[in-house]
Amino acid sequence: MRTFAPVSLAAFFLLCSSGCGNPNTGVVDDARLRNAEGDSANWLMYGRTYDEHRSSPLRQINEQSIRGLGLAWSLELETTRGLEATPLVLDGVIYLTSSWSVVHAIDARTSEMLWTFDPQVDRARAADIVCCDMVNRGVALYDGKVYVGTLDGRLIALDAVTGGPVWDVLTIDPNRPYAITGYPRVANGLVMIATPGRSSASAVTSRPTMRRQARWSGAPIPYPTTRRSASSPTPWSARPKRGVANGDG
């Protein structure tokens, strides 16, 4: 029997070495996201900037100083499953997701867990339809909220300070085998999330009093429904289902 140690988050954060303040969540609006390139103290979205270059302008860690880099702290996230999220950093707080779409807010200086939100996804359903572990790529920050897409197809807004749910929108047909593992995008007051396996996306206004959902569908990369030749890939619908091994983590 295979055994796994709990997955931990290790901190070597360059971001906070440049002068993060106390862990009090600031305001993230459209202007701040558009100007993320010039914000060296924070990592405000998945690829850091809208063009997703993922390049940090910080220079404190280089060929000369790397030998002095050591572990500041580590934190076990109480799961044996995969972690694929890009941590976001806002004014001294790290926001990230772990397996099963669980969201954590962590003090970047002390590793104190500020809050945790578990969306309580149906793990049996997710295990039946998700191919590659119960991962999540991360959250979005905007308007004092943390946005996360869940394995059961919901888009949820959380209060960035308390972690309490603000609103919760189902973006899929629950009778179809759809799930969300990706990260939300925010632009001009809209929070957008894609649904893997569905060639579609949903957009929801960021303010709960104006919550309206719009959906559109398309197939930017059409996938064949039958195998046409020995060299073509087997369609997903024809592949055997994969279950969950080694417990629910």
C-alpha positions as CSV (number, residue, x, y, z in Angstrom):
1,M,0.0,0.0,0.0
2,R,1.3,3.4,-0.9
3,T,1.5,6.0,1.8
4,F,1.7,9.8,1.5
5,A,2.9,12.5,3.8
6,P,0.7,15.6,4.2
7,V,1.5,18.2,1.5
8,S,3.0,21.4,2.9
9,L,3.4,24.9,1.7
10,A,7.0,26.1,2.0
11,A,7.7,29.8,2.0
12,F,10.6,31.4,0.3
13,F,8.6,34.5,-0.6
14,L,10.5,37.2,-2.4
15,L,7.3,39.3,-2.4
16,C,7.3,40.0,1.3
17,S,11.0,40.6,1.5
18,S,10.4,43.8,-0.4
19,G,8.3,45.3,2.4
20,C,4.9,43.8,2.8
21,G,2.8,45.6,5.4
22,N,0.7,44.1,8.1
23,P,-1.8,41.5,6.9
24,N,-4.7,43.8,6.3
25,T,-6.4,43.3,3.0
26,G,-6.2,46.4,0.7
27,V,-8.6,47.2,-2.1
28,V,-8.1,45.5,-5.5
29,D,-9.9,47.2,-8.3
30,D,-9.6,47.4,-12.1
31,A,-6.9,50.1,-11.9
32,R,-4.8,48.1,-9.5
33,L,-5.1,45.0,-11.7
34,R,-4.2,46.9,-14.8
35,N,-1.1,48.3,-13.1
36,A,0.0,45.1,-11.4
37,E,3.3,45.2,-13.4
38,G,4.4,48.1,-11.2
39,D,3.4,46.5,-7.9
40,S,6.4,44.6,-6.8
41,A,5.2,43.9,-3.3
42,N,2.2,41.8,-4.3
43,W,1.1,39.0,-6.7
44,L,-2.5,40.0,-7.5
45,M,-3.5,37.5,-10.1
46,Y,-2.7,34.1,-11.5
47,G,0.0,35.1,-13.9
48,R,0.9,38.3,-11.9
49,T,-0.3,40.5,-14.8
50,Y,-2.9,40.2,-17.4
51,D,-0.3,39.1,-20.0
52,E,0.7,36.3,-17.6
53,H,4.4,36.6,-18.0
54,R,4.9,35.5,-14.4
55,S,8.0,37.5,-14.2
56,S,9.0,39.1,-10.9
57,P,10.8,42.5,-11.0
58,L,12.5,41.8,-7.6
59,R,16.3,41.4,-7.6
60,Q,17.1,40.6,-4.0
61,I,17.6,36.9,-4.8
62,N,20.3,36.5,-7.5
63,E,23.4,34.4,-8.3
64,Q,25.3,36.0,-5.4
65,S,22.6,35.9,-2.7
66,I,21.0,32.5,-3.5
67,R,23.4,30.6,-1.3
68,G,22.0,32.4,1.8
69,L,18.4,31.5,1.0
70,G,16.8,29.3,3.6
71,L,13.4,28.1,4.7
72,A,11.4,30.7,6.5
73,W,8.5,28.5,7.4
74,S,6.4,25.6,6.2
75,L,2.7,24.8,6.8
76,E,0.9,21.5,6.4
77,L,-2.4,21.8,4.5
78,E,-3.9,18.6,5.8
79,T,-4.1,16.8,2.5
80,T,-2.3,14.1,0.7
81,R,-3.6,15.2,-2.7
82,G,-2.2,17.5,-5.3
83,L,-1.6,21.2,-4.9
84,E,-1.5,23.1,-8.2
85,A,-2.6,26.6,-7.2
86,T,-0.5,29.7,-7.8
87,P,-0.6,31.6,-4.4
88,L,-1.7,35.2,-4.6
89,V,-0.2,37.8,-2.2
90,L,-2.0,40.9,-1.2
91,D,-0.6,43.2,1.5
92,G,1.0,40.5,3.5
93,V,-1.7,37.8,3.1
94,I,-1.3,34.7,1.0
95,Y,-4.4,33.3,-0.7
96,L,-4.3,29.9,-2.2
97,T,-6.4,26.8,-2.8
98,S,-5.6,23.2,-1.9
99,S,-7.4,20.0,-2.9
100,W,-11.2,19.8,-3.0
101,S,-11.4,23.5,-3.8
102,V,-10.6,24.5,-0.2
103,V,-9.4,28.1,0.2
104,H,-6.8,29.3,2.7
105,A,-5.7,32.8,3.8
106,I,-2.3,32.8,5.5
107,D,-0.1,35.5,7.2
108,A,2.9,35.6,4.9
109,R,5.3,36.6,7.7
110,T,4.3,34.2,10.5
111,S,2.5,31.3,8.6
112,E,-0.6,31.8,10.8
113,M,-3.7,30.4,9.2
114,L,-6.1,33.4,9.1
115,W,-9.0,31.5,7.8
116,T,-10.0,28.4,5.8
117,F,-13.1,28.0,3.7
118,D,-14.3,24.5,2.6
119,P,-17.0,24.6,0.0
120,Q,-18.1,21.1,0.9
121,V,-18.1,19.7,-2.6
122,D,-19.6,16.2,-3.2
123,R,-16.4,14.2,-3.1
124,A,-18.0,11.0,-4.4
125,R,-19.3,12.9,-7.5
126,A,-16.0,14.7,-8.1
127,A,-14.1,11.4,-7.8
128,D,-16.2,9.9,-10.5
129,I,-15.7,12.7,-13.1
130,V,-12.4,14.4,-12.4
131,C,-9.5,12.8,-14.2
132,C,-6.3,14.1,-12.7
133,D,-6.7,14.5,-8.9
134,M,-8.9,16.9,-7.0
135,V,-6.8,20.0,-7.7
136,N,-7.6,23.7,-8.1
137,R,-5.4,26.3,-9.8
138,G,-6.2,29.2,-7.5
139,V,-8.3,32.2,-6.7
140,A,-9.0,35.7,-8.0
141,L,-8.9,38.9,-5.8
142,Y,-11.3,41.8,-6.4
143,D,-13.5,44.3,-4.6
144,G,-12.6,43.0,-1.1
145,K,-13.5,39.4,-2.1
146,V,-11.7,36.1,-2.9
147,Y,-13.3,34.2,-5.8
148,V,-12.9,30.5,-6.3
149,G,-14.3,27.9,-8.8
150,T,-15.2,24.6,-7.3
151,L,-15.1,20.9,-8.4
152,D,-18.9,20.8,-8.3
153,G,-19.2,23.8,-10.8
154,R,-19.8,26.7,-8.5
155,L,-18.3,30.1,-8.5
156,I,-18.1,31.4,-4.9
157,A,-17.2,34.9,-3.6
158,L,-15.7,35.0,-0.1
159,D,-15.0,38.0,2.2
160,A,-11.3,38.5,1.9
161,V,-10.9,39.4,5.6
162,T,-13.1,36.8,7.3
163,G,-13.4,34.0,4.6
164,G,-17.2,34.0,5.0
165,P,-19.2,33.3,1.8
166,V,-20.8,36.4,0.1
167,W,-22.5,34.7,-2.8
168,D,-22.5,31.3,-4.5
169,V,-23.5,30.7,-8.1
170,L,-23.9,27.3,-9.9
171,T,-22.3,27.7,-13.4
172,I,-22.9,24.2,-14.8
173,D,-25.7,21.7,-15.4
174,P,-25.3,19.5,-12.3
175,N,-26.7,16.5,-14.3
176,R,-23.7,16.6,-16.7
177,P,-20.2,15.5,-15.8
178,Y,-18.6,18.9,-15.6
179,A,-16.2,20.3,-13.0
180,I,-14.1,23.4,-12.4
181,T,-10.4,23.2,-11.6
182,G,-9.3,26.4,-13.1
183,Y,-8.8,29.9,-11.7
184,P,-11.2,32.8,-12.1
185,R,-10.4,35.9,-14.1
186,V,-11.7,39.4,-13.3
187,A,-12.1,42.4,-15.6
188,N,-14.4,45.4,-15.5
189,G,-16.5,44.1,-12.6
190,L,-17.0,40.7,-14.1
191,V,-15.7,37.5,-12.6
192,M,-15.2,34.8,-15.3
193,I,-14.7,31.1,-15.0
194,A,-14.3,28.4,-17.6
195,T,-15.7,24.9,-17.4
196,P,-13.3,22.1,-18.5
197,G,-14.9,19.6,-20.8
198,R,-17.7,22.0,-21.8
199,S,-16.1,24.5,-24.1
200,S,-18.0,27.3,-22.3
201,A,-17.6,29.9,-19.6
202,S,-19.7,31.9,-17.2
203,A,-19.4,35.6,-16.1
204,V,-20.9,36.9,-12.9
205,T,-21.0,40.5,-11.7
206,S,-18.7,41.0,-8.7
207,R,-21.4,42.8,-6.5
208,P,-24.0,40.6,-4.8
209,T,-26.7,43.2,-5.3
210,M,-26.1,43.1,-9.1
211,R,-25.6,39.3,-9.4
212,R,-26.4,38.3,-12.9
213,Q,-25.1,35.4,-14.8
214,A,-24.3,35.2,-18.5
215,R,-23.2,32.1,-20.3
216,W,-21.7,31.5,-23.7
217,S,-20.6,28.4,-25.5
218,G,-18.1,27.6,-28.2
219,A,-15.5,25.1,-29.3
220,P,-12.2,26.9,-29.9
221,I,-10.5,23.5,-30.3
222,P,-13.1,21.0,-31.6
223,Y,-12.5,17.5,-30.5
224,P,-13.4,14.5,-32.6
225,T,-16.2,12.2,-31.3
226,T,-14.8,9.1,-33.0
227,R,-11.3,7.8,-33.5
228,R,-10.3,8.6,-37.1
229,S,-6.9,6.9,-37.4
230,A,-4.4,5.0,-35.4
231,S,-2.4,8.2,-34.9
232,S,-5.3,10.3,-33.6
233,P,-6.0,10.5,-29.9
234,T,-8.8,8.6,-28.2
235,P,-11.7,10.9,-27.5
236,W,-12.3,11.6,-23.8
237,S,-15.7,10.1,-23.9
238,A,-14.2,6.8,-25.0
239,R,-11.6,6.6,-22.3
240,P,-12.1,4.5,-19.2
241,K,-13.2,6.3,-16.1
242,R,-10.7,6.8,-13.4
243,G,-11.6,6.6,-9.8
244,V,-9.9,7.8,-6.6
245,A,-7.3,5.8,-4.9
246,N,-5.7,6.0,-1.4
247,G,-8.5,7.7,0.4
248,D,-10.0,11.1,0.0
249,G,-7.0,13.1,1.4
